[in-house]
Structures are given as C-alpha cells and as structure tokens.
Amino acid sequence: MNKKYVDMKGLCEHTTLSRGTIYNLLKNEEANFPRSYSFKHIKKRVFWLVEEVDTWVENNVIKQESA
C-alpha cells in the first residue's frame, strides 16, 4: 500500500480549507485535526498523511439539510 502525503498547499487544495483555518484547527485541541509529519533532518518541511486527513474530514463533516 502506497501512502500519500501532501504539503500545506496540497492540504488546502485537498480539503478546500484555507491556511488560516488549518492553523486554527491545529491550535484547537478539541478539533483533533491530524498532526503534521516532518523529515528526520528537514524540520521546516511538513506534510500530512492523506488517509488521516480524509478520516478527519469524514468524521467532522456535517451534511446540510435542504431548505
């Protein structure tokens, strides 16, 4: 199984959330937004596991009722 990762730009595109919203979710412990990963020797570059992000979205999306 190949794991897929995205950087912040890819995360924004994948979730349709803005960078600011993602940073707010990361600061809010109750949101339980997936934490980022970094390379062992490159701490400035972070990325997220798409599978974890998709699970979070599925668990947090609210279906809108039609009017």
C-alpha positions as CSV (number, residue, x, y, z in Angstrom):
1,M,0.0,0.0,0.0
2,N,1.4,3.4,-1.0
3,K,0.8,6.1,1.5
4,K,0.2,9.6,0.0
5,Y,1.3,12.8,1.6
6,V,0.5,16.4,0.9
7,D,2.3,19.6,1.9
8,M,0.3,22.7,3.1
9,K,-0.6,23.8,-0.4
10,G,-1.8,20.3,-1.2
11,L,-3.7,20.1,2.1
12,C,-5.5,23.3,1.3
13,E,-6.4,22.0,-2.2
14,H,-7.4,18.6,-0.9
15,T,-9.7,19.9,2.0
16,T,-10.7,23.2,0.4
17,L,-9.7,24.8,3.7
18,S,-7.6,28.0,3.9
19,R,-4.2,28.0,5.5
20,G,-5.5,30.1,8.3
21,T,-8.4,27.7,9.0
22,I,-5.9,24.8,9.1
23,Y,-3.6,26.6,11.5
24,N,-6.6,27.4,13.7
25,L,-7.6,23.7,13.7
26,L,-4.1,22.7,14.6
27,K,-4.2,25.1,17.6
28,N,-7.6,23.8,18.8
29,E,-7.0,20.6,20.6
30,E,-10.8,19.7,20.5
31,A,-10.7,19.8,16.7
32,N,-8.4,16.7,16.7
33,F,-7.0,17.8,13.3
34,P,-4.2,15.4,12.2
35,R,-0.8,16.5,13.1
36,S,1.9,17.1,10.5
37,Y,4.9,15.0,9.9
38,S,8.4,16.2,9.0
39,F,11.5,14.6,7.6
40,K,14.1,13.4,10.1
41,H,16.7,16.0,9.0
42,I,14.5,18.7,7.5
43,K,12.2,20.1,10.2
44,K,11.0,23.1,8.2
45,R,9.2,20.9,5.6
46,V,6.0,19.4,7.0
47,F,3.4,17.2,5.4
48,W,0.2,15.3,6.2
49,L,-0.9,11.8,5.5
50,V,-3.9,12.0,3.2
51,E,-5.6,9.0,4.8
52,E,-5.6,10.7,8.2
53,V,-6.9,13.9,6.7
54,D,-9.7,12.0,4.9
55,T,-10.7,10.2,8.1
56,W,-10.8,13.5,9.9
57,V,-13.0,15.1,7.2
58,E,-15.4,12.1,7.2
59,N,-15.7,12.3,11.0
60,N,-16.2,16.1,11.0
61,V,-18.3,17.0,8.0
62,I,-22.0,17.9,8.6
63,K,-24.5,17.2,5.9
64,Q,-26.5,20.3,5.2
65,E,-30.3,19.8,5.2
66,S,-32.2,21.2,2.3
67,A,-34.5,24.2,3.0
